[in-house]
C-alpha cells in the first residue's frame, strides 16, 4: 500500500464457497452412494467445522508482521495466532494505538511485509485514516484491516484502495491465520500438502504398521497422492511392508537438504502404486545419521509442495527434530497398546501437543492390539478417560492377518478385505482427511459376477 499507486495487492483474495468435503454425489437414505460405494459419516459436527477451519489456514513464509490494535481482545487473538505453528516462521510484533500509532511509527521507520491495522471507525473516517497510512507505506507492503462494520461495499472500496484483506471483529485466532494465509498462498497454484505424523507411545505397538495401512487407504480408496517418509533411518520397515528394496531414499535428502529439488526428489522416491510413493529409510547400522531439525523440516516442505498428503513415520525416540515434526504437523496419530507404560507415554505426548498446538484439534488416538488373549489390559474407556481423549480407532489383536501381511509385504486390505482392521483404517483415513461424508470407493470385485451385476444395474 503505497502513496504512489495506493495498491499493494490488486487481486482480491479468492474464496472457495464449495469446500472439497461438500463436493460429493447423491446418497440414498441409508448413506450409501448410488452404485454401491460406502460412505463414512462423522457425527462430530463441531469437531469437523473446527478441523476444516484449521485446515484452511496454511503455513506462511518468513515474513515480518507488525500489528496495531485498538482493543485488548484483538491484541490477544493476534498474540495467540503468533504462537501458532502456522506462523512459526513469521516475526510478529503487536502494538496498541491503531492506525494513528502506525502512521506515527512508519514516518520514521520502513514498513514490514504485512501491516495489520484495527480500527473502530466506520465509513469515510476509516478510509481517511487508511489514506494517511498509505502515504507512509513502502511498495510491496500488504495491509490487512480489522474493522467493526460488516459491509460488502466497504470491503470492495478497501480492496480498490489497495487493502489486501478485511476482517470483521471480533475474530478468532484461526480466522486471522486464515486471512494471513490467503495473502501468501497463491489461489491459482496447488496448495501445500498436509503432513500427518504417526508416532508410537512405546516401541513395538505397531505405529509403523498403522501408518502404512492408513497411507495406503488414503491413496487407494480416496484417490489422493501420498508419500510416506520413513524417518526411522536405522530400523524402518516401509520398504519391507511394501515389498520394495530401494537403493536410495530419505537419508540422501537429509544429508544435503539444500540440494533437494523436484528432479532429485523424483529419483529418491520409490513408487509403490499409482498414487503412493515411499521415501524409504536406508536401514544401515554402520552409518551415523545426523539429522538437524531445520534440514528435516526443509525436506518435508519440499515433499509437501509436490503431493497433497505426506505421511511421516516417526521412530519411537525423542529428539529435537522429531519434536518439531510432531508439533508442526497438520495431524498427529498416536498409536498405543492398552497397558500402563503406553498410558504414561501417551499422556506425556498428548499434554505436550495440547500445550504447543492450542489452535489445532486433538491428536488421533489408536489403541492397537487390544483384547490380546491372557494379557492383563487397561480398559479402553479407562485409558481414554485418563488421556481426556476419545479413541479414533480400536484395533483388536489379530496375529494371523497382521503377521501374514507383514511377511508377504502387503497391506491388510490387500490380504483380506474381511479383516476387522480394514474398517478402522477407513474410519481413521476419513478423520485425518476431514471428510465429513468421505466416499470410500468399493474395490473392484475379483469374482466372475462383476459383469453380470453391472448389466443388472444398467437394466434398472
Secondary structure, DSSP 8 states (H G I E B T S, - for coil): --TTT--S--S-----SS-GGG----B-TTSEETTTEEEEE---HHHHHHHHHHHHS----S-EEEEEESSHHHHHHHHHHHTSGGGTTSEEEEEESHHHHHHHHHTTS---SEEEEE----HHHHHHHHHHHHTT--TT-EEEEEES---HHHHHHHHHTT--EEEESS--HHHHHHHHHHHHS-TTS----EEEEEEESSTTS-HHHHHHHHHHHHHHHS---EEEEE--TTT--HHHHTT---SS-HHHHHHTGGG--HHHHHHH-EE-SSSEEEE-----SSS-----HHHHHHHHHHHHTT-SEEEEE--S---HHHHHHHHH-SEEEEEE-SSHHHHHHHHHHHHHHHHH-TTS---EEEEEEET-TT-----HHHHHHHHT--EEEEEE--HHHHHHHHHHT--HHHH-TT-THHHHHHHHHHHHTT-TEEEE------STTHHHHHHHHHH-
